[in-house]
């Protein structure tokens, strides 16, 4: 076994920051000791890293990505190889991607397809959620089987995209009842897709075709309404654990807060784009450039009556929002986003961000929006616990996988297509951002994948993670 020592750093967990040294034995963390505790072991260690002045944190876990997703007449531009390398550059050591089943397709075949895409390609570890696009007796049976036998314990449903992924309330209730019986988590894209399609058709009929109308036809009211409806259905289904994805709206967050106050098994995530990007600076740019930021749920104005950005940061501080993920679904501007020239509804929905989540959320620490501990909690530890990977993942502790990031708080990171940008796309949604802090060294199961401003990992190192049930159940 290879022994590595990380000395003189400050280990960050959700419960505090302490000066400590970390001993890695092969693929796992062997011990965490007081400074100097491993001094005698240093001469025998194959590698010693001096982390003086730096933080030592668990590897980031992004539980919402879409590598190679077929959508909007094209495919997400990151493969599992390029996407997981980009993730590693951002201090992420585990992703949970979305395997897809559409109406009329087999759930097991959809999952098998995703295994084929990912196996032997990933630079870091990976797991899968299962999208259920067609709720029927067979898919409900498959939900039980995947939970019990395949290590896939979370299932994503859509209240949006009629004709593609959409499930009606009756189908959602049946899926929730099944999840309740087998202990699985239901993830929900909460927007009223039927009403949104009406607004889109009306906008196009008026000649409103520019990217800015993507946001106008997906008002926060319809996110809040769908969130409320999903919460009610989850209650009727037996308080099934419900996880609302990519929350962008303050009024939707109010529904989450009320449900959590009432003791429901209801959780939510937000994404960096909703915390840092605004409607005015992105979708409302003149011409077609705003297409770069078309995603669903849409970017919103911070000046709305619900003060969306301010509400989301507050929600993170108060644990109304449990997790920050990315909904990483990249498309190139050329030839992909351009499919929507003259019709905003045909612009592929998605933003690339798997590389920048840790950096952008750390900037929230710098600006006083979050504590250092909460940064680690929302980006590393809670995702592991929420989706059945803790304590193997999400913590720097003996026995855990040696997924470790050495973080330099005294450096800066400049984001942009000619600066830090390793995702397979021809623009950056965060072009020109300069954030404090920088990924220094990244370990994935004891192997270094990022070191000295270089990728030193390898394709195929990443392993599939069979996940257990959520650890956040009432």
Secondary structure by P-SEA (a helix, b strand, c coil): cbbbbbcbbbbbcccccccbbbbbcccccccccccccccccccccccccccccbbbbccccccbbbcccccccccccccaaaaaaaaaaacccbbbbbbbbcccccaaaaaaaaaaaccccccccbbbbbbbccccaaaaaaaaaaaccccccbbbbbccccccccccaaaaaaaaaaaaaabbbbbbbccaaaaaaaaaaaaaaacccccccccccccaaaaaaaaaaaaaaaaaacccbbbbcccccaaaaaaaaaaaaaccccccccccccccccccccccccccccccccccccccccccccaaaaaaaaaaaaccccbbbbcbbbbbccccccccccccccccccccccccaaaaaaaaaaaccccaaaaaaaccaaaaaaccccccccccccccccccccccccbbbbbcccccccccccccccccccccccccbbbccccccccccccccccccbbbbbcccccccc
